[in-house]
């Protein structure tokens, strides 16, 4: 910050440093009391239930400010199962499941595990598709320092890892939006470290997925993938966000697990609501769908605000 822009007051960082030096020098019952801590350094205070509104604001602001500092203007969101590994790993797991099922032919659990392993091997091809898709997006969107079309995932393994890995393959940056879960998984190693975020609140994390999104891509997945997909579809359907490409990779898989036509026949959605979705199979087809969508319209920058307007 320039001298002209500096406050006449000491910064919070300066006061924090001075406070810590003072407490280290003068350790008394008064200075060691929790009440004496500066409020913004008191984690016990910040995690009180009454401080939830502040924590929500902090989780919105921290990634937002860091993404602004990195000049990231738009993103391509990639959702998909954390349980779909790369094909070589899926093959190894199938081999192990086949051996276990052969040893215990009357064990229902072993036979079910074998069925699942076969299905996972079949869907593992999408790991390679997601990786190649991220390569294409990143190669075209991050040229000469441009920070457009930056791949963003949920930060975990499986399809998320594949997408972050694809960006890394071409020397591009990518974002990971992890969340604290009971069975904690570390962020995958292909996320750009300075763009690896962690969340407590699902709601704020969902906002960050969509604030800069220019396309939403979904590969086969579970509850988390469905949650994010259907929330985005609802927002687009009700015009709460600008339209964007919503691409579902693997039409046969999606039609097997979700009967969208039945929703139309039941009258719970309109026929034109299905126009929000496009099925694609390959990385090239997915990238072309994004190019086609924006051919006659400029990408909507959900981050930039018009002068004098508030962003929601």
Buried (B, 14 or more C-beta within 10 A) or exposed (E): EEEEEEEEEEEEEEBBEEBEEEBEEEEEEEBEEEEBBEEEEBEEBEEEEEBEEBBBEBBBEBBBEBBEEBEBBBBBBBBBBBBBBBBEBBBEBBEEBBEBBEEEEEEEEBBEBBEBBEBBBBBBBBBBBBBBBBBBBBBBBBEEEBBBBBBBBBBBBBBBBBBBBBBBBBEBBBBBBBBEEEEEBEBBEBBBEEBBBBBBBEEBBBBBBBBBBBBBBBBBBEEBBBBBBEEBBEBBBEEEBBEBBBBBBBEEBBEEEBEBEEBBEEEEBEEEBBEBBBBBEEBEBBBEBBEEBBEEEEBBEBBEEEEEEEEE
